[in-house]
Amino acid sequence: MGNYGAGMVCLMVMLCFAVPCLATVYTVGDSAGWTLGVDYTTWASGKTFNVGDSLVFNYGSSHNVDEVSESDYSGCTVGNSITTDSSGATTIPLKTAGTHHFICGVVGHCSGGMKLAVTVAGGSTTAPAGSTPPSLTGPPTTTTTTTTSPAPPTTTTTPSGTVPESSSALTLSPFVAVWVALFSKLVILL
């Protein structure tokens, strides 16, 4: 009976590791945060951003975070943002694949280097809530050309006391947490 319980625990631990459930939270600019004098192109290089990851922008009251179009990013055009936040701690969930562009909307700050472009890979291990994985939709029965625009991302603000300090952190899936809790109860019963 004891070997059975130990075997079940080992099996469940292995399954927990096999279930893709991790997303990465990136603190933009690491400890420097979102400010003038940081090379955000260098900061982003070497990082792999996936759907389900998040960007955390930490900044002072003289800055903000605007998500903008590629042309507004290239020209540092302010006033046309897709989303904007000036709370000092902005979390942007990366919900769609493609390149996302961010600038500080204070005049002169973007041209001073406060701009970030991240390319988000679509091959994420977790799909955004409410989406259907492409593999489940199947090919269309007729050949048509459709142009769609992704919904603008939402901006989530986080109180300054709860912002992660590391450049990246792992988030545990609630699914895995429930499995661990259930099987820890099972082991106690055995």
Legacy VTK file of the C-alpha trace (Angstrom):
# vtk DataFile Version 3.0
C-alpha trace
ASCII
DATASET POLYDATA
POINTS 190 float
0.000 0.000 0.000
2.846 2.402 0.846
4.578 1.702 -2.485
1.354 2.454 -4.343
1.059 5.875 -2.664
4.703 6.708 -3.358
4.265 5.623 -6.973
1.204 7.846 -7.378
3.078 10.811 -5.924
5.985 10.257 -8.317
3.588 9.943 -11.254
1.788 13.150 -10.347
5.035 15.071 -9.882
6.161 13.943 -13.339
2.814 14.969 -14.843
3.070 18.388 -13.225
6.392 18.931 -14.942
5.026 17.685 -18.243
2.042 20.063 -18.242
3.032 23.293 -19.994
1.933 25.889 -17.494
4.555 28.561 -17.142
4.522 32.151 -18.308
7.290 34.674 -17.826
6.931 38.111 -16.269
9.564 40.512 -17.621
10.428 43.682 -15.702
11.254 46.177 -18.459
14.724 47.634 -17.936
15.354 45.268 -15.001
16.271 47.265 -11.866
16.592 50.552 -13.821
12.931 50.345 -14.828
11.225 52.470 -17.486
13.304 55.646 -17.582
15.615 57.746 -19.726
19.156 56.472 -20.233
18.350 52.770 -20.742
18.911 50.966 -24.048
15.677 48.971 -24.346
16.727 47.395 -27.657
19.678 45.804 -25.873
17.469 44.875 -22.912
15.011 43.012 -25.183
17.673 41.267 -27.269
18.195 37.659 -26.322
14.771 37.408 -24.659
12.031 35.240 -26.096
8.564 36.679 -25.571
5.558 34.365 -25.908
1.799 34.782 -25.820
0.869 34.557 -22.135
3.975 36.401 -20.881
3.719 39.867 -19.315
5.747 43.063 -19.354
5.990 45.077 -16.132
6.916 48.754 -16.500
8.082 50.506 -13.300
8.504 54.276 -13.598
8.269 57.619 -11.847
5.509 60.209 -12.090
7.231 62.034 -14.963
6.725 59.068 -17.344
3.953 56.889 -18.757
3.568 53.827 -20.999
1.787 54.069 -24.346
1.289 51.114 -26.655
1.437 52.545 -30.162
1.401 51.554 -33.820
4.634 50.768 -35.641
4.571 54.122 -37.454
3.998 56.067 -34.207
6.837 54.066 -32.640
9.209 54.814 -35.517
8.354 58.529 -35.553
7.968 58.871 -31.763
4.487 60.280 -32.363
2.562 60.922 -29.152
-1.194 61.318 -28.760
-2.322 58.331 -30.861
-1.807 55.523 -28.346
-3.676 52.224 -28.477
-3.492 52.046 -24.669
-1.904 54.336 -22.115
-1.143 54.181 -18.400
0.586 56.530 -15.993
0.173 54.690 -12.680
3.897 54.087 -12.151
3.492 50.302 -12.290
1.983 49.005 -15.520
1.585 45.326 -16.387
0.946 44.528 -20.042
-0.191 40.958 -20.730
1.114 39.793 -24.117
-2.084 38.302 -25.533
-1.337 38.275 -29.258
1.569 37.224 -31.437
3.410 39.855 -33.436
5.424 42.957 -32.666
4.181 45.237 -29.898
5.470 48.820 -29.649
5.709 50.904 -26.476
6.874 54.469 -25.911
6.863 57.027 -23.134
4.187 59.505 -24.228
5.882 62.486 -22.608
7.158 64.754 -25.401
10.865 64.155 -26.034
11.170 60.983 -23.953
10.669 58.566 -26.866
13.285 60.332 -28.962
15.493 60.200 -25.845
15.328 56.398 -25.938
12.188 55.479 -23.986
10.816 53.120 -26.610
10.530 49.353 -26.685
9.502 46.922 -29.419
8.988 43.264 -28.521
8.217 40.456 -30.915
5.839 37.936 -29.370
5.967 34.371 -30.674
2.660 32.665 -31.369
3.907 29.209 -30.421
3.175 29.711 -26.739
2.499 26.891 -24.332
-0.613 28.621 -23.019
-3.412 30.197 -25.009
-5.081 33.417 -23.884
-8.449 33.002 -22.203
-11.300 32.725 -24.656
-9.137 31.828 -27.648
-9.255 28.700 -29.741
-5.949 27.056 -30.597
-5.348 27.205 -34.364
-4.971 23.426 -34.553
-8.600 23.004 -33.469
-10.136 25.334 -36.022
-9.208 23.270 -39.098
-8.607 24.574 -42.615
-11.293 26.681 -44.270
-13.484 24.888 -46.780
-13.199 27.719 -49.303
-10.286 29.944 -50.197
-10.941 33.450 -48.912
-8.782 36.356 -47.885
-9.742 37.920 -44.589
-8.128 40.834 -42.844
-8.677 41.080 -39.119
-7.313 43.418 -36.526
-6.390 42.076 -33.110
-8.268 43.556 -30.199
-6.207 46.203 -28.457
-4.442 44.824 -25.392
-5.703 45.834 -22.010
-3.508 47.568 -19.499
-3.489 46.192 -15.991
-2.087 48.348 -13.253
-0.501 46.812 -10.213
-0.014 48.568 -6.869
3.649 49.484 -6.451
4.098 47.167 -3.465
3.298 44.051 -5.518
5.486 44.519 -8.586
8.007 41.709 -9.155
11.567 42.913 -8.761
13.295 40.306 -10.901
13.569 40.488 -14.667
11.637 37.290 -15.044
9.620 35.040 -12.825
7.583 31.916 -13.352
3.861 31.689 -12.753
2.296 28.385 -11.685
-0.830 27.332 -13.515
-3.936 27.005 -11.309
-4.492 23.624 -12.966
-1.191 22.315 -11.641
-1.802 23.831 -8.203
-5.140 21.990 -7.945
-3.531 18.688 -8.982
-0.749 19.088 -6.435
-3.278 19.880 -3.691
-5.505 16.920 -4.574
-2.688 14.414 -4.699
-1.069 15.671 -1.519
-4.411 14.910 0.193
-4.400 11.451 -1.434
-0.920 10.719 -0.078
-2.026 11.713 3.423
-4.971 9.314 3.205
-2.741 6.454 2.097
LINES 1 191
190 0 1 2 3 4 5 6 7 8 9 10 11 12 13 14 15 16 17 18 19 20 21 22 23 24 25 26 27 28 29 30 31 32 33 34 35 36 37 38 39 40 41 42 43 44 45 46 47 48 49 50 51 52 53 54 55 56 57 58 59 60 61 62 63 64 65 66 67 68 69 70 71 72 73 74 75 76 77 78 79 80 81 82 83 84 85 86 87 88 89 90 91 92 93 94 95 96 97 98 99 100 101 102 103 104 105 106 107 108 109 110 111 112 113 114 115 116 117 118 119 120 121 122 123 124 125 126 127 128 129 130 131 132 133 134 135 136 137 138 139 140 141 142 143 144 145 146 147 148 149 150 151 152 153 154 155 156 157 158 159 160 161 162 163 164 165 166 167 168 169 170 171 172 173 174 175 176 177 178 179 180 181 182 183 184 185 186 187 188 189
